[in-house]
Amino acid sequence: MKIIDAFIVVYFIVLLNFFFNKLKDFSCNIQRIWNNSISLRHSLNFVTMFFLLVIFTRNNAVAPHILVLSTFVLYLFFILVTRCEFKFLMAFVVCMFITFYIEAYKVYKLSLKNISQEEKDNIKTNVEKIEISVQVLAIIIVLIGVIVYIGQHVREFGKEWNWTLFWFGVQKCTGDSVPVSKSLLSDINLGFKQILSSKPILKSKPI
Protein backbone atom coordinates (compact mmCIF):
# COMPACT_ATOMS: atom_id res chain seq x y z
CA MET A 1 0.00 0.00 0.00
CA LYS A 2 1.26 3.47 -0.90
CA ILE A 3 1.88 6.10 1.76
CA ILE A 4 -0.75 8.30 0.16
CA ASP A 5 -3.30 5.50 0.66
CA ALA A 6 -2.31 5.36 4.34
CA PHE A 7 -2.84 9.15 4.62
CA ILE A 8 -6.28 8.77 3.04
CA VAL A 9 -7.21 6.11 5.60
CA VAL A 10 -6.05 8.26 8.54
CA TYR A 11 -7.81 11.34 7.15
CA PHE A 12 -11.04 9.39 6.67
CA ILE A 13 -10.95 8.11 10.27
CA VAL A 14 -10.37 11.66 11.56
CA LEU A 15 -13.41 12.87 9.61
CA LEU A 16 -15.40 9.89 10.86
CA ASN A 17 -14.64 10.89 14.44
CA PHE A 18 -15.82 14.45 13.83
CA PHE A 19 -19.05 13.00 12.46
CA PHE A 20 -19.60 10.59 15.35
CA ASN A 21 -18.87 13.29 17.90
CA LYS A 22 -22.12 14.94 16.78
CA LEU A 23 -24.36 11.84 16.64
CA LYS A 24 -27.49 14.00 16.59
CA ASP A 25 -29.25 11.61 14.21
CA PHE A 26 -28.70 8.57 16.43
CA SER A 27 -30.83 7.36 19.31
CA CYS A 28 -30.13 8.72 22.80
CA ASN A 29 -28.95 5.26 23.86
CA ILE A 30 -26.32 5.15 21.11
CA GLN A 31 -25.23 8.72 21.87
CA ARG A 32 -24.87 7.94 25.58
CA ILE A 33 -22.87 4.73 25.00
CA TRP A 34 -20.64 6.38 22.40
CA ASN A 35 -19.91 9.46 24.52
CA ASN A 36 -19.16 7.44 27.68
CA SER A 37 -17.05 4.65 26.21
CA ILE A 38 -13.54 5.52 25.03
CA SER A 39 -12.78 1.83 24.43
CA LEU A 40 -15.80 1.52 22.14
CA ARG A 41 -14.68 4.50 20.07
CA HIS A 42 -11.16 3.09 19.72
CA SER A 43 -12.53 -0.35 18.80
CA LEU A 44 -14.82 1.04 16.10
CA ASN A 45 -12.06 3.24 14.72
CA PHE A 46 -9.66 0.28 14.55
CA VAL A 47 -12.18 -2.00 12.84
CA THR A 48 -13.11 0.75 10.35
CA MET A 49 -9.45 1.34 9.56
CA PHE A 50 -8.98 -2.41 8.98
CA PHE A 51 -11.96 -2.45 6.60
CA LEU A 52 -10.48 0.47 4.65
CA LEU A 53 -7.12 -1.29 4.35
CA VAL A 54 -8.86 -4.38 3.00
CA ILE A 55 -10.60 -2.20 0.41
CA PHE A 56 -7.39 -0.45 -0.65
CA THR A 57 -5.49 -3.75 -0.99
CA ARG A 58 -8.28 -5.88 -2.47
CA ASN A 59 -6.48 -6.06 -5.84
CA ASN A 60 -3.30 -7.37 -4.22
CA ALA A 61 -2.67 -10.59 -2.34
CA VAL A 62 -1.89 -9.41 1.21
CA ALA A 63 -1.79 -11.83 4.15
CA PRO A 64 -4.49 -11.03 6.76
CA HIS A 65 -1.98 -10.84 9.61
CA ILE A 66 0.00 -8.26 7.63
CA LEU A 67 -3.18 -6.20 7.26
CA VAL A 68 -3.83 -6.41 11.00
CA LEU A 69 -0.23 -5.37 11.76
CA SER A 70 -0.49 -2.50 9.27
CA THR A 71 -3.73 -1.43 10.94
CA PHE A 72 -1.99 -1.29 14.33
CA VAL A 73 0.80 0.89 12.90
CA LEU A 74 -1.65 3.19 11.10
CA TYR A 75 -3.86 3.43 14.15
CA LEU A 76 -0.89 4.48 16.25
CA PHE A 77 -0.24 7.24 13.72
CA PHE A 78 -3.92 8.19 13.82
CA ILE A 79 -3.76 8.60 17.60
CA LEU A 80 -0.66 10.77 17.21
CA VAL A 81 -2.52 12.94 14.69
CA THR A 82 -5.43 13.36 17.14
CA ARG A 83 -2.94 14.24 19.90
CA CYS A 84 -1.36 16.94 17.76
CA GLU A 85 -1.46 20.64 18.65
CA PHE A 86 -4.06 22.40 16.48
CA LYS A 87 -1.73 24.55 14.36
CA PHE A 88 0.39 21.51 13.52
CA LEU A 89 -2.74 19.50 12.73
CA MET A 90 -3.76 22.15 10.21
CA ALA A 91 -0.24 22.09 8.72
CA PHE A 92 -0.57 18.30 8.40
CA VAL A 93 -3.89 18.72 6.56
CA VAL A 94 -2.22 21.19 4.17
CA CYS A 95 0.55 18.65 3.50
CA MET A 96 -2.07 16.01 2.73
CA PHE A 97 -3.82 18.39 0.33
CA ILE A 98 -0.52 19.04 -1.45
CA THR A 99 0.17 15.29 -1.61
CA PHE A 100 -3.24 14.52 -3.12
CA TYR A 101 -2.92 17.42 -5.58
CA ILE A 102 0.50 16.17 -6.72
CA GLU A 103 -0.87 12.64 -7.09
CA ALA A 104 -3.75 13.93 -9.22
CA TYR A 105 -1.26 15.93 -11.32
CA LYS A 106 0.89 12.83 -11.85
CA VAL A 107 -2.06 10.69 -12.91
CA TYR A 108 -3.21 13.41 -15.33
CA LYS A 109 0.22 13.88 -16.90
CA LEU A 110 0.79 10.15 -17.32
CA SER A 111 -2.58 9.84 -19.08
CA LEU A 112 -1.60 12.29 -21.83
CA LYS A 113 -0.88 10.73 -25.20
CA ASN A 114 1.06 13.63 -26.74
CA ILE A 115 4.19 13.15 -24.61
CA SER A 116 6.85 10.47 -24.96
CA GLN A 117 7.38 7.56 -22.59
CA GLU A 118 10.71 9.07 -21.54
CA GLU A 119 8.97 12.30 -20.53
CA LYS A 120 6.39 10.31 -18.61
CA ASP A 121 9.13 8.42 -16.75
CA ASN A 122 10.83 11.70 -15.82
CA ILE A 123 7.53 13.19 -14.63
CA LYS A 124 6.78 10.11 -12.54
CA THR A 125 10.26 10.10 -10.97
CA ASN A 126 10.30 13.83 -10.17
CA VAL A 127 6.73 13.92 -8.87
CA GLU A 128 7.26 10.88 -6.64
CA LYS A 129 10.36 12.53 -5.13
CA ILE A 130 8.27 15.59 -4.27
CA GLU A 131 5.51 13.38 -2.88
CA ILE A 132 7.92 11.56 -0.59
CA SER A 133 9.40 14.86 0.62
CA VAL A 134 5.96 16.27 1.45
CA GLN A 135 4.93 13.04 3.18
CA VAL A 136 8.08 12.99 5.31
CA LEU A 137 7.47 16.65 6.18
CA ALA A 138 3.90 15.78 7.19
CA ILE A 139 5.12 13.05 9.55
CA ILE A 140 7.71 15.40 11.09
CA ILE A 141 5.03 18.05 11.59
CA VAL A 142 2.82 15.54 13.41
CA LEU A 143 5.67 14.42 15.68
CA ILE A 144 6.55 18.00 16.62
CA GLY A 145 2.86 18.77 17.14
CA VAL A 146 2.58 15.79 19.50
CA ILE A 147 5.56 16.98 21.53
CA VAL A 148 4.02 20.46 21.78
CA TYR A 149 0.70 18.94 22.83
CA ILE A 150 2.40 16.85 25.52
CA GLY A 151 4.02 20.01 26.88
CA GLN A 152 0.64 21.78 26.96
CA HIS A 153 -1.04 18.70 28.45
CA VAL A 154 1.56 18.51 31.24
CA ARG A 155 0.99 22.16 32.10
CA GLU A 156 -2.77 21.61 32.09
CA PHE A 157 -2.89 18.52 34.31
CA GLY A 158 0.25 18.93 36.43
CA LYS A 159 0.89 15.95 38.74
CA GLU A 160 -2.30 14.26 37.49
CA TRP A 161 -0.78 13.78 34.02
CA ASN A 162 0.01 10.22 32.87
CA TRP A 163 0.53 8.31 29.64
CA THR A 164 -2.87 6.61 29.87
CA LEU A 165 -4.47 10.06 29.93
CA PHE A 166 -2.41 11.03 26.89
CA TRP A 167 -3.11 7.94 24.76
CA PHE A 168 -6.77 7.44 25.61
CA GLY A 169 -7.85 10.98 26.44
CA VAL A 170 -10.63 11.98 28.82
CA GLN A 171 -14.37 11.40 28.62
CA LYS A 172 -15.05 15.13 28.59
CA CYS A 173 -12.80 18.17 28.38
CA THR A 174 -12.86 20.41 31.44
CA GLY A 175 -13.40 23.54 29.39
CA ASP A 176 -10.57 25.29 31.21
CA SER A 177 -8.05 26.99 28.99
CA VAL A 178 -4.57 25.50 28.82
CA PRO A 179 -2.04 27.62 30.76
CA VAL A 180 -0.27 29.88 28.29
CA SER A 181 3.43 29.13 27.80
CA LYS A 182 6.11 31.69 27.12
CA SER A 183 6.84 30.22 23.68
CA LEU A 184 6.46 27.24 21.39
CA LEU A 185 9.99 26.18 22.34
CA SER A 186 8.88 26.12 25.97
CA ASP A 187 6.16 23.59 25.09
CA ILE A 188 8.61 21.50 23.05
CA ASN A 189 11.14 21.53 25.89
CA LEU A 190 8.51 20.52 28.45
CA GLY A 191 7.18 17.83 26.11
CA PHE A 192 10.64 16.33 25.56
CA LYS A 193 11.32 16.28 29.30
CA GLN A 194 8.04 14.48 29.95
CA ILE A 195 8.74 11.89 27.21
CA LEU A 196 12.07 11.08 28.87
CA SER A 197 10.52 10.86 32.33
CA SER A 198 8.44 7.99 33.73
CA LYS A 199 6.64 10.31 36.19
CA PRO A 200 4.87 13.68 35.85
CA ILE A 201 7.55 16.36 35.77
CA LEU A 202 5.26 19.04 37.25
CA LYS A 203 4.03 18.57 40.82
CA SER A 204 1.16 21.00 40.40
CA LYS A 205 -0.64 23.02 37.73
CA PRO A 206 1.14 26.28 36.84
CA ILE A 207 -0.61 29.43 38.03
Phi and psi in degrees as a GROMACS rama.xvg file:
@    title "Ramachandran Plot"
@    xaxis  label "Phi"
@    yaxis  label "Psi"
@TYPE xy
-72.4948  156.874  LYS-2
-62.1761  -36.6653  ILE-3
-63.3392  -34.7648  ILE-4
-65.2221  -38.5043  ASP-5
-63.7312  -40.6451  ALA-6
-62.6662  -39.9706  PHE-7
-62.1841  -42.1815  ILE-8
-62.0246  -48.1628  VAL-9
-61.9552  -44.7084  VAL-10
-61.528  -41.0184  TYR-11
-63.8931  -40.9222  PHE-12
-66.6984  -37.4994  ILE-13
-61.9149  -46.5435  VAL-14
-62.4707  -39.2239  LEU-15
-60.263  -38.3588  LEU-16
-68.4049  -38.0063  ASN-17
-61.2384  -39.6469  PHE-18
-65.9527  -48.5737  PHE-19
-69.1725  -23.3115  PHE-20
-68.3341  -17.8087  ASN-21
-85.9781  -60.2444  LYS-22
54.425  23.731  LEU-23
-67.632  -23.9754  LYS-24
-89.7211  -0.822508  ASP-25
-97.1179  163.873  PHE-26
-65.1935  158.219  SER-27
-60.4972  -34.5571  CYS-28
-63.4533  -45.3455  ASN-29
-64.7948  -43.2384  ILE-30
-59.1513  -44.0868  GLN-31
-65.3913  -45.0856  ARG-32
-64.1854  -44.3037  ILE-33
-63.5658  -44.553  TRP-34
-70.6316  -25.622  ASN-35
-101.986  -0.249453  ASN-36
-124.679  98.1876  SER-37
-65.3717  -39.6447  ILE-38
-63.0665  -36.771  SER-39
-64.3962  -43.1022  LEU-40
-63.1391  -43.9537  ARG-41
-63.548  -40.7753  HIS-42
-63.405  -45.5316  SER-43
-66.2508  -40.1065  LEU-44
-60.6028  -44.3605  ASN-45
-63.9159  -46.6072  PHE-46
-64.0759  -41.4141  VAL-47
-62.7482  -41.3615  THR-48
-63.3407  -39.597  MET-49
-63.1772  -44.1772  PHE-50
-58.1082  -43.3375  PHE-51
-64.2153  -39.4877  LEU-52
-64.0625  -39.7365  LEU-53
-61.071  -40.9991  VAL-54
-65.1564  -44.132  ILE-55
-68.9957  -25.4763  PHE-56
-109.133  14.4664  THR-57
-66.0021  -21.8835  ARG-58
-89.648  -0.0707216  ASN-59
-123.205  148.437  ASN-60
-83.8274  101.292  ALA-61
-119.644  128.583  VAL-62
-61.9465  138.793  ALA-63
-56.1261  -38.0451  PRO-64
-68.8027  -28.1623  HIS-65
-68.5779  -39.3431  ILE-66
-64.0956  -41.1945  LEU-67
-64.5701  -44.0248  VAL-68
-62.5224  -42.4421  LEU-69
-63.1434  -36.5422  SER-70
-64.4153  -41.3998  THR-71
-59.7419  -46.0699  PHE-72
-63.4241  -45.991  VAL-73
-65.4992  -36.231  LEU-74
-69.3375  -34.5657  TYR-75
-61.4477  -42.4566  LEU-76
-65.9992  -38.2342  PHE-77
-59.2929  -44.3509  PHE-78
-62.9377  -39.2283  ILE-79
-62.6598  -40.8487  LEU-80
-61.2491  -42.6066  VAL-81
-74.4176  -12.7794  THR-82
-104.949  24.3264  ARG-83
-97.2342  140.546  CYS-84
-60.2157  143.629  GLU-85
-54.3769  -46.5177  PHE-86
-62.0172  -37.8432  LYS-87
-72.6641  -32.8405  PHE-88
-62.0806  -43.2799  LEU-89
-65.2826  -37.0503  MET-90
-65.1953  -36.6035  ALA-91
-64.3925  -42.0805  PHE-92
-62.2933  -40.1756  VAL-93
-62.0671  -42.6807  VAL-94
-62.1795  -39.0265  CYS-95
-65.6546  -40.4479  MET-96
-60.315  -45.3578  PHE-97
-61.7251  -42.1518  ILE-98
-61.2618  -46.7529  THR-99
-66.0739  -38.1607  PHE-100
-62.8925  -44.8018  TYR-101
-63.4537  -40.2338  ILE-102
-63.0211  -42.6849  GLU-103
-63.8847  -39.0666  ALA-104
-62.9636  -42.5318  TYR-105
-63.8031  -46.2892  LYS-106
-60.93  -41.0743  VAL-107
-63.8757  -48.3337  TYR-108
-63.1062  -40.2618  LYS-109
-71.7851  -15.6216  LEU-110
-86.5663  -12.652  SER-111
-69.2852  142.805  LEU-112
-102.545  -5.97825  LYS-113
-97.1986  14.0601  ASN-114
-123.883  150.681  ILE-115
-72.8192  164.917  SER-116
-64.6891  -34.5577  GLN-117
-63.2644  -43.0429  GLU-118
-63.4648  -39.9719  GLU-119
-62.8499  -40.8245  LYS-120
-64.0119  -40.5837  ASP-121
-65.4475  -42.5423  ASN-122
-61.1945  -46.3836  ILE-123
-60.8001  -44.2572  LYS-124
-64.3631  -48.0467  THR-125
-66.1338  -42.7566  ASN-126
-66.1012  -40.9212  VAL-127
-65.7052  -32.9664  GLU-128
-64.0766  -42.7306  LYS-129
-65.6294  -41.3472  ILE-130
-58.7487  -47.0391  GLU-131
-61.9605  -41.5073  ILE-132
-61.752  -44.4889  SER-133
-66.2032  -39.6826  VAL-134
-66.3348  -40.7542  GLN-135
-63.787  -42.3849  VAL-136
-60.0499  -40.9215  LEU-137
-61.7566  -42.3445  ALA-138
-65.501  -42.1675  ILE-139
-62.3004  -41.5944  ILE-140
-60.3437  -43.6338  ILE-141
-62.4717  -44.5076  VAL-142
-62.5258  -42.8774  LEU-143
-65.9028  -41.1279  ILE-144
-60.7586  -36.7115  GLY-145
-66.2484  -42.6012  VAL-146
-62.1559  -42.7724  ILE-147
-61.6508  -43.9031  VAL-148
-62.9779  -39.9043  TYR-149
-60.884  -43.379  ILE-150
-60.0076  -43.3459  GLY-151
-67.3041  -39.1818  GLN-152
-63.7494  -41.5209  HIS-153
-63.3251  -41.7883  VAL-154
-67.0696  -31.9192  ARG-155
-73.3336  -42.3071  GLU-156
-102.532  -13.2139  PHE-157
57.9135  -131.257  GLY-158
-70.0751  -12.9116  LYS-159
-83.1433  -6.51949  GLU-160
-69.6138  143.05  TRP-161
-156.312  166.909  ASN-162
-68.5174  -30.5173  TRP-163
-62.3601  -42.3681  THR-164
-61.637  -39.0178  LEU-165
-67.859  -50.1029  PHE-166
-72.0373  -38.0307  TRP-167
-106.261  -9.33329  PHE-168
73.6848  -167.632  GLY-169
-120.181  158.723  VAL-170
-63.2224  -39.3401  GLN-171
-148.912  133.387  LYS-172
-67.3063  148.517  CYS-173
-71.8358  -25.267  THR-174
90.1866  -10.1982  GLY-175
-74.949  143.762  ASP-176
-74.3896  146.273  SER-177
-70.0603  134.391  VAL-178
-53.3784  131.807  PRO-179
-74.6915  130.375  VAL-180
-89.7885  168.028  SER-181
-71.3694  -33.5013  LYS-182
-162.315  169.387  SER-183
-62.7928  -37.6041  LEU-184
-63.3616  -32.0781  LEU-185
-63.7692  -42.1974  SER-186
-64.9717  -42.4138  ASP-187
-62.8756  -43.9047  ILE-188
-61.8509  -44.8538  ASN-189
-66.4471  -38.8617  LEU-190
-64.0121  -43.9681  GLY-191
-61.5387  -43.4799  PHE-192
-62.1648  -39.1992  LYS-193
-69.9754  -36.3885  GLN-194
-61.5578  -37.1573  ILE-195
-83.2732  -6.46377  LEU-196
-109.76  144.258  SER-197
-87.6875  -11.1208  SER-198
-124.656  159.404  LYS-199
-56.6525  131.954  PRO-200
-86.2292  -14.359  ILE-201
-107.984  132.379  LEU-202
-85.5867  -15.1353  LYS-203
-154.831  167.504  SER-204
-73.1817  135.514  LYS-205
-62.5904  146.536  PRO-206
